[in-house]
Amino acid sequence: MKPDTERKNYYSADIHQRKKDLHVHLSKDLRGKLKKKTRSVGVRKGDQVKVMRGKHSGKQAKVSSVSVKDRVVYLEGVTRNNAKGQEKPIALQPSNLMLLSLESTKERTELFSSDAFKKEKPKEEKKEEKAPEKKEESGKKAEEKPKAEEKPKAEPKKEEPKKTEEKKEPEKKPEVKKESPKEEKKGE
């Protein structure tokens, strides 16, 4: 078809047609666990993916949301600061991603063996047990550091007003301009 017809079809596509554009390539491990041969699968919230192209290439992250309308995928931890300083997620094209692990659904259980689905529940419990201990230790260290930092901060503030006073003193002595001989003649 002509390019203008292709463009028209792309932007005026229905939602069920746009969903087909959200397919992401599978990693070699997942392709080995397939019951039926396929190269890509539609991405869902909770899937683990790897960024293959762009500024964030090489990062592995969990899918935080999928926009079927805009044909983009948002990942946790892949953000940028906007003009107001707020962190906003970066929209990534599904063609630039690769699936590493899956969330289970009816359709996916038909395609994959049971080994393909991630088993995070036991891992999360272990991480949660270790995390509070580390947080308490880091919390104590964080409390100690600000106390030490507060003292040096107060000293530079005292020095700054002295510097401004020194700058003002030379400005108080303005030089008097003398009129040139030409200006004196014009006045007479």
GIGI-V559380 format. One line per field, one symbol per residue. ss: DSSP state (H for helix, E for strand, L for the rest). A space follows every 50 residues. Layout:
BEGIN
ss = ???
END
This chain:
BEGIN
ss = LLHHHHHHHHHLLLHHHHHHHHEEEELHHHHHLELLLLLEEELLLLLEEE ELLLLLLLLEEEEEEEELLLLEEEEEEEEEELLLLLEEEEEELHHHEEEE EELLLHHHHHHELHHHELLLHHHHHHHHHHHHHHHHHHHHHHHHHHHHHH HHHHHHHHHHHHHHHHHHHHHHLLLLLLLLHHHHHHHL
END
